Amino acid sequence: MIERTSGGMRQTYQNPLVCEIRLLYSGDCMIRFADGTIKTAQIPSDPLYVAQYGIPLSEDGKFMAIGSWENGVSVYSTETCNLLWRCRTARIRQVFIYRSCVIAVKHGTGLLQFDLETGRKLREVRSTTVEAAYLLRDGMALVCSIKGKCALVRLEDLAVERLFPKAAINPNHCLSLVITGASAEKDRIIVQGFESWCNGNPADRENRPFQRIL
């Protein structure tokens, strides 16, 4: 769970090593471990920005990744708070850790995949229409969008398993459509968001929530 606090942001985890991370406006990062110990160190970040997307942990809790619009992707050791590597680039939004890889969404450019321990870039999917991604189960993510279409992407190798036509996401031909979340149930993907300007009508400015099954 992610929440903003008066001092910055706080995220709690169901993880064998780490149960809570706080990023403070002072620059401090506080990590609370499952055994009750706490470690605090200076880690440069923007808590308000990070709170939008969260701080992913590796499965063992030993690595954490922080994304930044200005400074790229940074991976730290939770046990020492030392910076392990950084990819200096711009316009990073979501960052995910899947097994031994870090996957980053670079707005308007594509998807980047790095080796978790070394930071070596492994793969890249280029698309000027990439804006966001939503983590699903079984190592999959819904990426909005690749070459103008929402795509089901396998995080392990960034392979596109399925492309969804625009009509599936926007059947009402709305000029404004915002996806706020996605989830997977059995073999279905459920997308939530809100839309307006139905059928291109500029007088239709009411934001209406939607939920669609892809």
Residue, then its C-alpha position, 0 to 999 in steps of 0.5 A: m500500500i502506498e500513501r502520502t504523509s505529511g513528511g513524504m510518502r510511505q509504502t508497506y509490503q508483504n515481503p520476507l525482508v522488508c515491511e515498510i519504506r518511507l521517503l521523506y522530504s528531508g532526503d532521508c529514506m527509512i527502511r523497516f525490516a520484518d525483524g523490527t530493525i530500521k535503517t535510515a540513509q540519505i537517498p535523493s528522490d522526489p517523494l511526491y513523484v515516487a508516491q504515484y508509482g511506488i518503490p518495487l522490491s525484489e522477491d527477496g527484499k534485497f533490492m529496491a528500485i526508484g524511478s525519476w522523471e529527471n534522473g532515470v532509474s536507480v537501484y539500491s541495496t535495502e540492507t546497506c542503502n548503497l546505490l548499486w547502479r543508475c541509468r541516467t535517462a529522462r521521463i521514467r514513470q513506472v518501474f517494476i522488478y520481475r525476477s532478475c530484471v528491472i523494467a522501466v516505462k519511459h514515457g513517449t519512448g518505450l520499455l527498458q529492461f535491465d539486469l537487476e544486479t548489474g544495471r546492464k540493459l538487456r532489451e528495449v521496446r521502442s514506441t512513441t505512444v507508451e505512456a503507462a503500464y499496469l502490472l498483472r499477475d504471472g509476469m504480465a503487464l498491460v502497456c498503454s500503448i505500443k504503436g497506438k494499441c494497448a498491449l499484453v507484454r511479458l515482463e521476462d523478455l518484453a514480448v508482446e503476446r497480444l494487441f487490443p484494438k482501439a475499439a476494445i478500449n474506447p468503444n464510445h469513440c471518446l476524445s478523452l479517455v484515461i485508464t486508471g488501473a487494470s487487473a487479470e481474472k482467469d483469462r480476462i483483463i479488466v480495465q478501469g478508468f474514466e472518459s468524456w467527449c463521447n463520439g467526439n461531442p465537445a459538449d459532452r464534458e462529464n467524466r464518466p467511469f468505466q470498466r471493460i473486459l478485454 
